[in-house]
Amino acid sequence: MAGIGPTAVTRTAADEFWTGEDVDLPALILGEQQTGIAVLDSRRRVICWNRWMVDWTGVAAPQALNSCLDDLFPDLAASELLSALAQVAENGMAIGWSQYLDPERLDRVETAMTPGDRALPLFRLSMSPVPLPDGRGTLLEVVEAPFQPGFERLRGARTDMVGTAVYLDERHAGVIEVDACGRIQSVNSAFGAITGFVPELLIGAPARLVFPALGRRSGADVQARLLGEVNPRGRLQAVTATGDLRWLEVSPCTPIDSPDGLVLLCRDDTVRLAERRELQLKAELVAALFAQVADGALLMDQRGCIERVNAPGLELLGLDFDQTAGRRVDDLIGFVDAETDDTPVMVLQAALARGAALAMPAGTVLRRADGGSLQVVATLTPLRDQDNELVGGLLVFRACTEAPQVSQRLAWQAEHDALTGLSNRSALAKAIGQRLGQIRGGEPVAVLLYIDVANFSLVNDTCGHAAGDTLLQRVARLLERHIGPGEMLARIGNDEFALLLHRRDAAAGGAVAEAVLADFQAFSFPWGERRIKIGVNIGVEMIDSRSDSDIDVLVAAAASCAKAKDMGRNRMYFAVAGGRSGRGDGLDAWVPRISAALDENRFRLLFQPIIELRSDAEPGVRHCEALVRMVGAGGELISPQGFIPAAERYGLIEDIDRWVVAEAVRVLQGLPRAQRDGFKLSVNLSGATISDESSAAYILDLLNRSGVDPRRLQFEITETAAIRQFDRALSLIHRLRAHGCYFALDDFGSGLSSLRYLQEIPVDYLKIDGAFIRKMELSDVDFTMVSTINHLAHTMGIATIAESVENAQQLSMLRDLGVDCAQGFFIAMPQPLESILV
């Protein structure tokens, strides 16, 4: 179909074909297919629409050709079908939906595309990529369920003889007919499937070949002898083509045209017994779970009659089981609104009537049969059988006495670190703000100790993240020795802690810092047979009337801690009044500039194309990386190398990350649909954003409010950040990938422990570190590294992107190695998106 153009294959050409006249054979074949066939070009416009599609949809071929499906069928707009077609065109991989696995999807497609007058439901819908001259098209094939009559009559049977018809539906039973002489007269394919025999080869063979109980005797007693071998449970032993014995559940009847013969309907009881055992195990499992669940659980049938109540449910209802079995729920309990105390809540009837799960409104009161009442939280979930018929409902309920504890637990989690149990950064900032207000009111000054744990990364890399978690808990216990009444210890970063000391002057704060250093100089971390020395660096910051805000205090303390790290391990730096001079590297001067740029929205995104290196790749740019630039006060663009280090040091990088993600979503939202579909935008996330547990919720909220397809976004995280924040990186990746976002591991190969973690980090792309690419044509070592990383990634099913491609030779070598994608200055410089998507 490589040369296919718009084709209406709806005419009848059979006469021309058989008379030998010139015939458009492809059109004839497509037109006579008993399935629906439509072909969409690279712009998603119909270029082929066969007669079956005309009959099925009611849309004539001339109307369909050169139209988009959502123009022809408005109900398909933003549907799963259009998304799947776009995915096939983008990825080049087929997608299929079937009545067995995707009945609801097929129902939605049929509802949207047909007048609703079809006698048979859809059976299968297939979407496959098709190469076309102008790019990749999509073949859509639609198949209706085959018509299978419920039963057929035995050959020669008279239709006026009721009771002699035998069900031959091959999906349910095997059928074998034996004549009076004991020879097999007919066999259906289901019997062959049960026994392993070829049905045609059994015709004329003695029945003892299948039923050994007949022996070698023959005669008119074939009925009696066969039926005499059927045991009281209706089972007869048969032998399979491989010689195995198998019990069949049989239903005998007499053929109309051979009264001395016998017809047996056979079902494989071996399989049925296995299925019965499986169902019994499932029933026992459900019963065990039903009994063990802590909430009250009540199972009812479709009429609202109680079938089962677990022990907590009986206790909450104040009933015994004998009082509930078979009784209607409405006769024993009622639900009313807590405020009015008399307005009935009809959630049970509503849920069963609608067939959808419903939750009780807040403040619902359960009225019991004994006159008692209690406020409850409850949901009712309808239950359906395999045919999607409503068979009952499950009511789960609990008393609201737990609500205050739940609220208290959630409030605690909002201000505490789950691993160590300490306060978190948010709680610390709030406490600093409160302390500032008290100091301005005349209370004594305070001191903040900003503590960074040395060698934490070494423990994480060499011993694993479980050891890293244990180390952080040990550090927390050591630091707790140094806090007094009303003072606070907080975990404010991955390996960073803070001590907020009340009513302490500079000398007292310095003394506490010295004591902390002494503790850690004597401390080593045991793990297995190893012991690792752990140190700390401490930045000390006074909190007095000159302190502007909690953010300023934290930024200054972080700067002092960084200064201490520059001085060596187990050092303290105290920026006392008159000595707050910054770090000497000028980074602190960036803080007001970055803050002003954030307040005034003075950041911009530039975009660098990422191209596919396959020879059959579609033309045009379908993937870009978003790169942030800061706009100076004079309108000049400032490279990230200028402001990112300061933003990372002084805690402003998360604000920049959130601006970048929001702007990327806004850019995608503003693209025309034709450009947005199939386009992917990569955005970098810092280690601070990865470690922030609210990042995933922020991103998902942006996507939900914008309506942008999550598959249009790819997030890049460096391998260093992913390993250092391992558990939180996994959590972020799993949450966003579950909604369709892609992930890339950036700068791969720059760390020493990447390979050990790679199997555990579910990413879609590896970005090979540009340090290996820049000299790969000159260095055998760099070339081998690129080849090895590419091979490793492909072995794990991960695509590769080469960074920093600077010349044609590098690009050619990457193609030869089979690297999937590339980016760099040789391919394109970072530029506005409108310059790329022309």
Secondary structure, DSSP 4 states (H G I P E B T S, - for coil): -TT---EEE-S--HHHHHTT----HHHHHHHH-SSEEEEE-TTSBEEEEEHHHHHHH---HHHHTT-BHHHH-GGGTT-HHHHHHHHHHHH---EEEETTT-HHHHHHHHHHHS-S--SS-EEEEEEEEEEETTEEEEEEEEEEPPP--S-BPPTT--TT-TT--B---TTT-EEEEE-TTSBEEEE-HHHHHHH---HHHHTTSBGGGT-GGGTT--STTHHHHHHHTS-TTSEEEEE-TTS-EEEEEEEEE--TT-TTSEEEEEEEHHHHHHHHHHHHHHHHHHHHHHHH-SSEEEEEETTSBEEEE-HHHHHHHT--GGGTTT-BHHHH-EEEETTTSS-B--HHHHHHHHTS-EEPPTTEEEEPTTS-EEEEEEEEEEEE-TT--EEEEEEEEEEGGGHHHHHHHHHHHHTB-TTT--B-HHHHHHHHHHHHHHHHTTPPPEEEEEEEEETHHHHHHHH-HHHHHHHHHHHHHHHHTT--TT-EEEE-SSSEEEEEETT--HHHHHHHHHHHHHHHHT-EEEETTEEEE-EEEEEEEEESTT---HHHHHHHHHHHHHHHHHT-SS-EEE--TT-----SSSGGGHHHHHHHHHHTT-EEEEEEE-EE--TTPPSS--EEEEEEEEEPTTS-EE-HHHHHHHHHHTT-HHHHHHHHHHHHHHHHHHS-HHHHTT-EEEEE--HHHHH-TTHHHHHHHHHHHHT--GGGEEEEEEHHHHHHTHHHHHHHHHHHHHTT-EEEEEEETSSSSHHHHHTTS--SEEEE-HHHHTTTTT-HHHHHHHHHHHHHHHHTT-EEEE----SHHHHHHHHHHT--EE-STTT---B-HHHH--
